[in-house]
Every structure is written in C-alpha cells, then in structure tokens.
C-alpha cells in the first residue's frame, strides 16, 4: 500500500469489520455483581443485580441477607419469592421446606444453612 491511498475494500465493497470483541475492563455483569456484594451496600447490589439476565438462587440469597440486615421494606416479598424458587428448583422434603421458611424469617441468621439448601442438586 502506498502512502496517501485509501485502504482497499474487500470483495463486496464494504470495509472489513473488526473481528475483536472488546470487553470492559470492569468485566462481565456477573463479575460486577459479585464485586458489589463485597461492598455490603444494598443499593449498589440491587443495581448490579438488575444488569443480570438471571440471578442464581445462592446469589439471590446474598441479596436477601442484605435486605434483612437493612430491614428493607421489600424484604417480605423478596423472601417469599426466594422460598418459592427454593422449593421449585431444589429437591427438598416437607420438613426441610418448613425449616427453610423458619430460617428465612430469621435472616441474616441461618444464612449458611440456607446456602446449603440453595446449592443442593
């Protein structure tokens, strides 16, 4: 190629598109969500969670724990939805379901046991 000349177009007439995918230095939405949890600030966590297409059950529990700590007004509704997801997505018997409900009412205490329930397959 000679200086001052335009870049030749490929067959078909349009310039070649860049083949590289550029990723933000901040990472994926899930990575931002995980970092937001480390701040412990509910409004930051909720904003990061809103960027996700799907919130895994154990991640949703972490949000619920923060809501319980702050006595957030939407905690009751979020807790009900979380327990519903737990029962629908994990193999729990009636006794474990009853225990999970009691633990959710007592959050943030009981988080570790609820996390084990959320990770069951």
Secondary structure per residue as TSV (DSSP state, phi and psi in degrees):
chain	resnum	aa	ss	phi	psi
A	1	X	-	360.0	138.7
A	2	X	-	-98.1	146.5
A	3	X	T	-58.9	142.7
A	4	X	T	88.1	-6.4
A	5	X	-	-98.2	148.4
A	6	X	-	-72.1	154.5
A	7	X	-	-66.8	131.1
A	8	X	-	-67.1	145.9
A	9	X	-	-85.7	146.5
A	10	X	-	-71.4	167.7
A	11	X	T	-54.7	137.0
A	12	X	T	106.5	-14.6
A	13	X	S	93.9	-19.8
A	14	X	S	-101.1	148.1
A	15	X	-	-63.0	152.1
A	16	X	-	-65.8	138.1
A	17	X	-	-80.7	150.9
A	18	X	-	-66.1	132.0
A	19	X	-	-93.5	-5.3
A	20	X	-	-85.7	141.6
A	21	X	-	-98.9	124.6
A	22	X	-	-96.1	131.0
A	23	X	-	-114.7	137.6
A	24	X	-	-57.3	147.8
A	25	X	T	-64.3	-21.1
A	26	X	T	-80.8	-12.4
A	27	X	-	92.8	-167.7
A	28	X	-	-74.2	163.2
A	29	X	H	-57.5	-36.5
A	30	X	H	-68.7	-37.5
A	31	X	H	-63.9	-40.7
A	32	X	H	-63.9	-39.4
A	33	X	H	-62.3	-46.4
A	34	X	H	-60.9	-40.9
A	35	X	H	-66.3	-35.7
A	36	X	H	-64.6	-34.9
A	37	X	H	-60.7	-34.4
A	38	X	H	-66.9	-22.5
A	39	X	H	-74.0	-28.0
A	40	X	T	73.2	11.5
A	41	X	-	-102.5	112.8
A	42	X	H	-57.2	-44.1
A	43	X	H	-63.9	-32.7
A	44	X	H	-70.7	-42.3
A	45	X	H	-64.4	-44.0
A	46	X	H	-63.4	-37.9
A	47	X	H	-65.6	-42.8
A	48	X	H	-68.0	-38.2
A	49	X	H	-64.9	-32.9
A	50	X	H	-64.8	-21.9
A	51	X	T	-78.9	-15.9
A	52	X	-	-84.0	144.2
A	53	X	S	-74.2	-33.6
A	54	X	-	-145.9	136.9
A	55	X	-	-107.8	117.3
A	56	X	-	-62.5	156.4
A	57	X	H	-59.2	-42.9
A	58	X	H	-70.6	-31.4
A	59	X	H	-68.7	-40.7
A	60	X	H	-61.6	-34.6
A	61	X	H	-62.6	-39.6
A	62	X	H	-63.0	-38.7
A	63	X	H	-64.9	-43.0
A	64	X	H	-61.3	-39.3
A	65	X	H	-61.2	-44.6
A	66	X	H	-63.1	-40.5
A	67	X	H	-61.9	-40.5
A	68	X	H	-65.1	-42.7
A	69	X	H	-60.2	-38.7
A	70	X	T	-90.7	1.4
A	71	X	T	50.1	48.3
A	72	X	-	-64.8	139.3
A	73	X	T	-62.6	-22.3
A	74	X	T	-93.7	7.5
A	75	X	H	-57.7	-47.3
A	76	X	H	-57.9	-46.5
A	77	X	H	-66.7	-42.4
A	78	X	H	-64.9	-38.9
A	79	X	H	-64.9	-41.0
A	80	X	H	-61.8	-45.2
A	81	X	H	-63.6	-40.2
A	82	X	H	-64.3	-45.0
A	83	X	H	-62.1	-40.6
A	84	X	H	-59.6	-44.2
A	85	X	H	-63.6	-42.8
A	86	X	H	-56.7	-47.3
A	87	X	H	-68.3	-33.3
A	88	X	H	-78.9	-31.9
A	89	X	H	-101.0	-14.5
A	90	X	S	-126.3	149.8
A	91	X	-	-80.6	86.1
A	92	X	-	-113.7	140.8
A	93	X	-	-82.8	176.3
A	94	X	H	-61.5	-42.0
A	95	X	H	-64.3	-43.1
A	96	X	H	-66.4	-36.9
A	97	X	H	-62.5	-43.7
A	98	X	H	-64.0	-42.2
A	99	X	H	-63.7	-42.8
A	100	X	H	-60.6	-41.7
A	101	X	H	-62.7	-42.3
A	102	X	H	-62.8	-43.8
A	103	X	H	-64.3	-38.8
A	104	X	H	-63.4	-38.9
A	105	X	H	-64.6	-23.5
A	106	X	T	-101.8	7.2
A	107	X	T	-55.8	147.4
A	108	X	T	-80.6	-9.2
A	109	X	T	-65.1	147.5
A	110	X	T	88.5	1.9
A	111	X	H	-56.5	-44.1
A	112	X	H	-63.0	-41.6
A	113	X	H	-66.9	-41.7
A	114	X	H	-63.7	-35.7
A	115	X	H	-64.4	-38.6
A	116	X	H	-64.1	-40.8
A	117	X	H	-61.3	-42.7
A	118	X	H	-66.2	-26.1
A	119	X	H	-94.1	-2.5
A	120	X	-	-63.6	146.7
A	121	X	-	-125.2	360.0
